[in-house]
Amino acid sequence: KNEVEQSPQNLTAQEGEFITINCSYSVGISALHWLQQHPGGGIVSLFMLSSGKKKHGRLIATINIQEKHSSLHITASHPRDSAVYICAVLRGGSNYKLTFGKGTLLTVNP
Amino acid sequence: DGGITQSPKYLFRKEGQNVTLSCEQNLNHDAMYWYRQDPGQGLRLIYYSQIVNDFQKGDIAEGYSVSREKKESFPLTVTSAQKNPTAFYLCAVGQGVGDTQYFGPGTRLTVL
């Protein structure tokens, strides 16, 4: 079993819909990252969380440390949100090493 | 112009040849990383460096080598010992433990 599991693997939505992508992990962590990868391959860091909730524009990320679960929400989705969203965890006590989920491919249709 | 540069974007090599992928940064960050991405898999760490003249193996270091002679540069050599080198290679940099990592645009290596 992978240490970081994302669901769903693929998600198709209509423009304007509310999107939720989930990430569950099985190890103790000190931080969790959400990343976005566009079709060209470049990766952008969206959030780094160790507790609670963060918001940036239409993106919201939450984490529940006790349940070992994080969610990424996109409000009022747009076709330009189409990308692969990747969850990554920094294991507790680890120096610099992240463990990555396989990613969720989001397609938003106009 | 600030950021992380990886070149080239696409690279083709014949089987048995060594090839070096470049990664340059002007963000003045200490930590640099090399990841490999394969279809249907999460990113996997090849090597990382926390400081000049020091680097550590990641989870899949076999068949790869690196150097860190300058803070700005962390080149990755894919040697002929790497059994399946065709992949997308990403370089990242970060300031410290648990800090946000900033990714370069990647190099897609195809070994023919």
Interface residues (C-beta under 8 A of the other chain):
Chain A: N2 V4 S30 A31 H33 L35 G40 G41 G42 I43 V44 S45 M48 S50 I86 A88 L90 N95 Y96 K97 L98 T99 F100 G101 K102 G103
Chain B: A31 Y33 G40 Q41 G42 L43 R44 L45 Y48 Q50 G58 F88 L90 A92 G94 V97 G98 D99 T100 Q101 Y102 F103 G104 P105 G106 R108
